[in-house]
Amino acid sequence: MRTYHCFWLLFWAGQPHQSFLTLVSKRTSGFPEKEKVLVLSGNSRRDLHRSKRSWMWNQFFLLEEYTGTDYQYVGKLHSDQDKGDGSLKYILSGDGAGDLFIINENTGDIQATKRLDREEKPVYILRAQAVNRRTGRPVEPESEFIIKIHDINDNEPMFTKDVYNASIPEMSDVGTFVVQVTATDADDPTYGNSAKVVYSILQGQPYFSVESETGIIKTALLNMDRENREQYQVVIQAKDMGGQMGGLSGTTTVNITLTDVNDNPPRFPQSTYQFRAPESMPPDSPVGRIKANDADVDENAEIEYSITEGDGYDMFGITADKDTQEGIITVKKALDFENKNLYILKVEATNTHVDPRFLYLGPFKDSATVRIQVEDVDEPPVFSRPAYIMEVKEDVPINNVIGTVTAQDPDAAKNPVKYSVDRHTDMDRVFNINSGNGSIFTSKPLDRETLLWHNITVIAAEINNPKQSSRVPVFIKVLDVNDNAPEFAMFYETFVCENAKAEQLIQTLSAVDKDDSYSGHQFSFSLAPEAASSSNFTLQDNRDNTAGIFTRKTRYNRHEMSTYFLPVVISDNDYPIQSSTETVTIRVCACDHRGKMLSCNAEALIHPTGLSTGALIAILLCIIILLMVLFAALRRQRKKEPLIISKEDIRDNIVSYNDEGGGEEDTQAFDIGTLRNPEAIDDNKLRRDIVPETLFMPRRTATARDNTDVRDFINQRLKENDTDPTAPPYDSLATYAYEGNGSVAESLSSLESVTTDGDQDYDYLSDWGPRFKKLADMYGAMDSDKDS
């Protein structure tokens, strides 16, 4: 049963008395039924006044989601001008008027034609008016009113995400924040509890809990271990109506992952490891791998390995493989089975990143014992030294021992060793070695001045297994002995002026010695005994490894003696004393008053405009060589090779140019068209590819056009050349002197003459010129013999 509340609108319609418009509605909202009056004055706006009221008079309330079969009744409009005679008509305009909301124009009843959804539109604003049905004039001013849609709980809570993902460290305390979930309800939060959401956990207990009002998820169980379980799936429910029965609900899934912390120490799966290593294993070679297991992951599982104890502490090392977290044991020094064949190590594994919060769980390290057995291998001989340095004097006799190398087999068998010299390091075979005891001796004389150091290599190999061999360098230094006499530092050739005075210095001498001197060289100079008394010059030793030559007399005459040869004896002070006699050449020259040389016996010795003897000889040799080359070239040019070597040989000849043609691509060698058209031969045309050996031009002979004899002749000659085994293997041009038919001289063949019946008269050959003179003489002589 619905009750109705009446709302009255009073307005002036031009009559002297006051009129009223009434809005009548029946509601179930419990509002008190009270008349609301709005007085409007038509005289002046200043006369407008409003009566006091405690609520809005112009509002209708309508429930959403109406499910009845009839139209939903909204309210009623009524005017005091309505006498009930049907003279007035009610009109509705605004939001949804005529479609969503309709009005009975006679009674003013308003109805909703469709179901309304507050979440789509919560408020509708409409305008109502009463008009005279006959004139259409309004009898009341237009009034505006509001229809509000009352909310019902028709929307369930919706989470902002379908799936939440979160992570927390393992071993977290109870109440640790994990993640906050949020759900929203589309219902009206200001009306009832339709939008009041409460959270609860449906799945995930006893590990996690959720706060009912905020949706914050927290841990609910102590010491959750990732190594036991890493993934958790929690289902959270959001329910409206404050969680009361009948409320709508929605759910979401929260995937929670426990992240790792370093709460597990490394542990070796076994307490002892055993490995084998051959003694020939080079340093830094891996012996084996060990691994301590750690249940943690990533950086919490990183392990460092170290050798803490054992007799192989300095022989072996261990490093960590960052990819596999294994400990790699390597050799640090060379192993020797004969010295020690078993090593025992203690290896410790420690976490790199230790979390102080979990130190109470125990020490984060573990240890294991490693036994390494060294295996014996057949090793090459070992020399007593890595290198040998020996010294020997250069005058040592051949086959004299200069030193000894020693090597022995390090194996327990102690196989005998033989020695040899690597001849690649001693190509001249200056040294040799005793294969039994390693004694090195000389096999050729030594010379320190030629080679100071000899670097050879000695090979020691086992006699039973020559493949097992080793090498050692031997550096032999040749010590100096005084076996070289001093000599002039350069060739001395000087001059003395004819007008020189006595005791005048004309040259300073110095000497060198190829030998070494530990205390420094000391040379002494003197004139040879044969020149000491009769020489025109004197020599003064300066005691500083130099000496000066002085004139003994005044004035020299180059016409009497143009050159003096002064023998000088140079000695050293080493043992044994070595000396040599060197010669100084002194020329007598004409000089000016200042001592500047002008000429020396018609030969300029140092004159700026003169040439030395060596230069003159070199120039003369060059001239002779040039003349010889020019003479040979002229002879080669004058030498001519005739086409016919013998005057008696009048047969067809092949001229060979002795060159290799270019094949089909060579179009410059000759013109093949010449054979096809003999008349196209140019008298002055030469080969274009080479320079001909003779300057004689081929004689042009008359040819017969389209003569079959010519073709037969060429084909025959071509066949002969193709089958000739002595023909050159390259392309060549063979030219044949064929006169053909119709020759003025007719045939000259003596063979054809025999077939004639009568005797031939050869006197006409004399009329043909000098070319046929030889034939004329031959056949003319035959006729003379016949006649005689």
Buried (B, 14 or more C-beta within 10 A) or exposed (E): EEEEBBBBBBBBBEEEEBBBBBBBBBBEEEEEEEEBBBBBEEEEEEEEEEEEEEEEBBBBBBBBBBEEEEBBBBBBBBBBBBEEEEEBBBBBBBBBBEEBBBBEBEEBBBBBEEEBBBBEEBEBEBBBBBBEBEEEEBBBBEBEBBBEBBBBBBBBBBBEEEEBEBEBBBBBEEEBEBBBBBBBBBBBBEEBBBBBBBBBBEBBEEBBBBEBEEBBBBBBEEEBBBEEEBEBEBEBBBBBBBBEEEBBBBBBBBBBEBBBBBBBBBEBEEEEBEBEBEBBBEEEEEBBBBBBBBBBBEEBBBBBBBBEEBEBBEBBBBBBEEEEBBBBBBBEEEBBBEEEBEBEBBBBBBBBEBBEEBEEEEEBBBBBBBBBEBEBEBBBBBBEEEEBEBEBBBBBEEEEBBBBBBBBBBBEEEBEBBBBBEEEBBEEEBBBBEBEEBBBBBBEEBBBEEEBEBEBBBBBBBEEEEEBBBBBBBEBEBBBBBBBBBBBEEEBBBBBBBEBEEEBEBBEBBBBBBBBEEEEBBBBBBBBEEBEEEBBBBBBBEEEBBBBBBBEEEEBEBEEEBEBEBBBBBBBBBEEEBEBEBBBBBBBBBBEEEEEBEBBBEBBBEBEEEEEEEEEEEEEEEEEEEEEEEEEEEEEEEEEEEEEEEEEEEEEBBEEBEBEBEEEEEEEBBBEEBBEEBEEBEEEEEBEEEEEEEEEEBEEEEBBEEBEEBEEBBEEBEEEBEEEEEBBEEBBBBBEEBBBEEEEEEEBEEEEEEEEEEEBEBEEBBEEEEEBEEBBEEBBEBBEEEEE
